[in-house]
Amino acid sequence: MPKSKVRKKPSYAAPATTTGSLSGSSKQLRPSPTWYPITMVALLIIGLAYIVVYYMAGEHVPLMRDLGSWNFGVGFAFLIGGLIMAVRWR
């Protein structure tokens, strides 16, 4: 079997560092503040706890009983808020 030719690859050159959005701004992206991940986790836990409480004792809590199926919307709103924050976390 014939031996294949060895190609010489050029040395790796890092791409030009451009930070910013597609609009061309050269603004440096900074890390998220300290409160950001705390708020993110709190929203996720509150949303999960709200749905669990609704399942376990929803008929005994007057506000939850009045909202009915909208309790899922409230719980998922907290969860989605936490997920949106998780995507934007740096």
N, C-alpha and C positions, 0 to 999 in steps of 0.2 A: 504494500500500500504506500503510495507516495506521501511524503511529508508536506504538510501545508506550509505556506510561506508565513513568516512571522512579521507582523506589521509593527512598525514603530509608532506608538501613540504619542501625540504631543503631551507635554506636561500639563497637568490640570491648572486651569486659570479660573479663579473664583469669579463669578459674575459680579458686575458692578453693583454696589450696594445702593439700592434706591429704596427708601422707606416712604410710606405714605400710600394714599389711595390711588386709584386709576386716574383721577383727575389731574395728577401731576404735581400735587403739593409735596414739598420736601420736608414736611413737619415730622419730627422724630416721635415715634410712638413710645410713650412711657409706660412702665408697669402700672397695674391697677393699684389703687390705694389699699391700705390695710383693711378698711371696713368692707371692701367689696366682696371678698370671699365669705366673710362672716354673714353678710346680708344674703348672699346667694344660698348658702347652706340653710340659713334660717327660713327663707321662702320655701325651699324644698321640703324641709321638715314640717313647717306649718301646713303646707298643702297636703302632705301625706297624713298628718295627724287629723286634719279636718275631715278627710274622707273616711278614715278609720273610725273617728268618733261618730260620724253620721251613720255608718254601718252598725256600730255597736249600741248607740244610745240616741239615735236620731229622733225617735218618737217621744222621748222624754224631755228634749230640749225644745222650748217653745219656738225659738227663731228657726231652728232647723225643721221643725214640723211645718211651719208656715211656708218655708221656701220649697219644700217638696224635692223634686228632681233637680232644681236649680242648685242644690248643694254640691252636686258634681261639678257644675260650672265654677262655683266658688273655689273648690279644692283644686281643680285643674288650672284655674287662673293663677293661683299661687305657684303651682308646679311649673307652668309655662314661663312665668316670670323668672323663676330660679333657673330654668334651662336657658332662657335668653341671656341671662347674666353669665351663665357658664360658658356660653359661646364667645362672649365678648371679653372674657377674663384674660389678662396678659400677665 
